[in-house]
Amino acid sequence: MSIVWGSVDLQAIAGDRGRLVLFHGSMDRAASPESPRSEFAQHQERDTSLLRALSAMVLGPMELLARERLDLMTAQKHLVYHASTVTGLQRLEPRRSTHGISWVYAMREAAHAVAFLGHIDDLHIAKTTHNGKLVLTERHPDALGLYLGLTGSLYSLSDATFESGHTDWECEVVSAVAVSVLHEELIPDAFEALLDWERTRHATLFRYPNRPADVPKDDVDLVEKAAVFASWEGNADDIRRRIRQYHPHLMPEFEALLGSPRIPQLSMKYGIPHERSRLSSP
């Protein structure tokens, strides 16, 4: 038996010992968790009502195994998202990262989370927002191609333990405690996922040399951030190598700033803490 209601395809299959098992089959993209909450919310109430109605009809001697999905739908307003190249995670543990503090990082919107898949940093892509929408800007030709073929998972999490205001991204939240995964969606190709969000106007992608007004044309922000990261991380050789490869014209400015007395001031400017540790993988 197959029951279709709006965007939800529910299949009823006879289980072992004569039990009836209901499970969530699929949900179209317009109503999926990675879409904006406003779109998902249009489907949430009727889909939830359907599941509850079906539950009332078949419960009793039989079991309903859509409870977890039902809880996820009900909690949609309270979800945050984390992307990782590691699949199959059931629980996310706090790890030291950019800010030198053990946190679980997450984003208010799914597209923002996928943009951080693979740790593609500012030397390649400038990540900003405009009216809450993700904006990615290529720092050099074909930088967006770094996402091509990049696989991983998008994890939906409860926002109960997450707090905002700890980083310079208003859409980024952090949790000081471990968080259980509510839902996992495989990302077969991060580049294609970002193109999908661009096509549906949930993200804006600027190809080199085009850029929005808040990304300086002279890349002064890139030089300053690179100098701060190299000074605090102690990985100047790696950053120097990549600047020489992708931004050779910025080498004199980078070398002049590296280790200068301005580093603490620039660190505060970009919200980068003075005491840092090396990046840990999720």
C-alpha positions in Angstrom: 0.0 0.0 0.0 1.4 3.4 -0.9 -0.2 6.6 0.4 0.7 10.0 -1.1 -0.2 13.2 0.7 1.2 16.5 -0.7 4.9 16.2 -0.7 5.1 13.1 1.5 5.2 9.6 0.2 4.4 7.1 2.9 4.6 3.4 2.3 3.0 0.8 4.4 4.7 -2.5 4.5 3.8 -5.7 6.3 6.5 -6.4 8.8 7.4 -9.5 10.7 4.9 -11.2 12.9 2.1 -9.4 11.0 3.0 -5.9 12.3 2.3 -3.0 10.1 5.3 -0.7 9.7 4.9 2.8 8.4 8.0 4.7 7.4 8.9 7.9 5.7 9.8 7.3 2.1 10.7 10.6 0.5 10.1 14.3 0.6 10.5 16.6 -2.4 13.1 19.4 -2.4 10.6 22.2 -1.9 9.6 20.8 1.5 12.9 19.3 2.6 14.8 20.5 5.7 17.5 22.2 3.6 14.9 24.5 2.1 14.1 27.8 4.0 11.9 27.3 7.0 9.1 29.3 5.5 8.7 26.8 2.6 9.0 23.8 4.8 6.5 25.2 7.3 3.8 25.3 4.6 4.0 21.5 4.4 4.7 20.8 8.1 1.2 21.1 9.5 -0.6 19.0 7.0 2.1 16.3 6.9 2.1 16.1 10.7 -1.7 15.9 10.8 -1.6 13.0 8.2 1.0 11.0 10.3 -1.1 11.5 13.4 -4.3 10.4 11.6 -2.6 7.3 10.2 -1.2 6.6 13.6 -4.7 6.6 15.1 -5.9 4.2 12.4 -3.2 1.6 12.7 -2.0 1.8 16.3 -3.3 -0.6 19.0 -1.9 -4.0 18.2 0.4 -2.5 15.5 3.4 -0.3 15.7 4.0 3.1 14.1 7.7 3.6 13.3 7.4 7.2 11.9 7.8 8.7 15.4 11.3 9.9 14.9 10.4 11.6 11.6 7.3 13.1 13.1 9.3 14.6 15.9 11.7 16.1 13.4 8.9 17.7 11.5 7.4 19.1 14.6 10.8 20.5 15.7 11.6 22.1 12.3 11.5 25.6 13.8 14.2 24.5 16.2 16.8 22.9 13.9 20.3 23.9 13.1 22.7 22.3 10.5 26.2 20.9 10.4 28.0 19.6 7.4 30.9 17.1 7.5 32.9 15.0 5.1 32.4 12.2 7.6 29.1 10.3 7.1 27.1 8.1 9.5 27.6 10.2 12.6 25.1 9.7 15.4 26.5 12.3 17.7 28.7 15.4 17.2 31.3 16.1 19.9 32.8 19.5 20.6 36.2 20.0 18.8 38.7 22.8 18.8 38.6 24.7 15.6 39.1 28.3 14.3 38.3 30.0 17.6 40.5 27.8 19.8 37.5 26.6 21.9 35.9 23.2 22.0 32.5 23.7 20.3 30.1 22.0 18.0 29.6 24.4 15.1 26.3 24.7 13.3 24.4 27.1 11.0 20.8 28.4 11.1 20.4 27.6 7.4 21.4 24.4 5.6 23.1 26.2 2.6 25.5 28.0 5.0 26.5 24.7 6.5 27.3 23.0 3.2 29.4 26.0 2.2 31.8 25.0 5.0 32.1 21.4 3.8 35.8 20.5 3.3 37.2 23.6 5.1 37.6 25.7 1.9 38.9 28.9 3.5 39.0 32.6 2.6 42.0 32.2 0.4 39.6 30.6 -2.1 36.1 31.6 -1.2 34.7 34.6 0.7 31.7 33.6 2.7 29.2 36.4 3.5 25.5 36.9 3.8 23.0 39.4 2.4 19.5 39.6 3.9 20.2 36.2 5.6 21.1 34.6 2.2 24.4 32.9 1.6 26.8 34.7 -0.7 30.0 33.0 -2.0 32.6 34.9 -3.8 35.5 33.4 -5.8 38.8 34.9 -4.7 40.6 33.4 -7.7 39.4 31.8 -11.0 37.5 28.5 -10.7 37.7 28.6 -6.9 34.1 27.2 -6.6 35.4 24.2 -8.4 37.0 23.1 -5.2 33.5 22.0 -4.1 33.2 19.8 -7.2 33.0 16.1 -6.2 33.2 17.0 -2.5 31.0 14.5 -0.6 29.7 14.4 2.9 26.6 14.7 5.0 24.3 17.4 6.2 23.2 16.8 9.8 20.0 18.3 11.3 20.4 19.0 15.0 18.2 20.4 17.8 19.1 24.0 18.6 18.5 23.5 22.3 22.1 23.8 23.4 23.3 26.2 20.7 24.1 29.8 21.3 24.7 32.7 18.9 27.0 35.7 19.3 30.2 33.7 19.9 31.5 34.2 16.4 31.5 37.0 13.8 28.8 35.2 11.7 25.3 36.0 12.8 24.0 32.8 11.2 26.6 30.6 13.1 25.8 29.0 16.4 27.9 26.9 18.8 27.3 24.3 21.4 29.7 23.6 24.3 28.2 20.1 24.7 27.8 17.1 22.5 24.7 17.0 20.3 22.7 14.0 18.9 22.0 13.8 15.2 18.3 14.0 14.4 18.5 13.5 10.6 21.3 12.9 8.1 21.2 13.8 4.4 23.9 12.6 2.1 25.6 15.3 -0.1 26.9 13.5 -3.2 28.4 16.6 -4.6 28.7 19.9 -2.7 29.2 21.9 -5.9 25.9 20.6 -7.4 24.1 21.3 -4.0 25.3 25.0 -4.1 24.3 25.3 -7.7 20.8 24.1 -6.8 20.5 26.8 -4.1 21.7 29.4 -6.6 19.1 28.3 -9.1 16.4 28.5 -6.5 17.7 31.9 -5.3 18.6 30.7 -1.8 22.3 31.5 -2.4 24.3 33.9 -4.6 27.5 32.8 -6.2 29.9 35.4 -7.6 32.4 34.1 -10.2 35.8 35.7 -10.4 36.4 38.6 -10.9 32.8 39.7 -10.0 32.2 40.4 -6.3 29.7 42.1 -4.0 30.4 45.5 -2.4 31.3 44.0 0.9 34.3 42.0 -0.5 37.1 44.6 -1.1 38.4 44.7 -4.6 42.0 45.1 -3.4 41.6 41.9 -1.1 42.9 43.8 1.9 40.7 41.7 4.1 42.2 38.6 2.7 45.8 39.7 3.4 44.9 40.8 6.9 43.1 37.6 7.8 45.9 35.5 6.3 48.5 37.4 8.3 46.5 36.9 11.5 46.0 33.2 10.9 49.7 32.6 10.0 50.8 34.5 13.2 48.6 32.7 15.6 48.6 29.3 14.0 52.3 29.2 13.2 51.6 27.9 9.7 53.0 30.8 7.8 54.8 28.5 5.3 51.6 26.8 4.2 49.7 30.1 3.9 52.7 31.7 2.1 52.7 28.8 -0.4 49.0 29.2 -1.2 49.2 33.0 -1.5 52.1 32.6 -3.9 50.1 30.0 -5.9 46.7 31.8 -6.0 47.4 35.5 -5.1 51.1 36.2 -6.0 50.4 40.0 -6.2 49.5 39.9 -2.5 52.8 38.5 -1.3 54.6 41.8 -0.5 51.6 43.0 1.7 51.4 39.6 3.4 55.1 39.5 4.3 54.9 43.1 5.5 52.0 42.3 7.9 53.3 38.9 9.1 54.3 39.2 12.7 53.7 43.0 12.8 52.5 44.9 15.9 49.1 45.3 14.1 48.3 41.6 14.4 46.4 41.8 17.8 44.4 44.7 16.4 43.6 42.9 13.2 42.7 39.8 15.2 40.1 41.8 17.1 38.8 43.3 13.9 38.0 39.9 12.4 36.9 38.2 15.6 39.9 35.9 15.6 41.1 35.1 19.2 44.7 35.7 20.2 45.2 32.2 21.7 44.6 29.6 19.1 45.2 25.9 18.5 45.6 24.0 15.3 42.5 23.0 13.4 40.9 19.7 14.4 38.9 17.7 11.9 35.2 17.0 12.8 
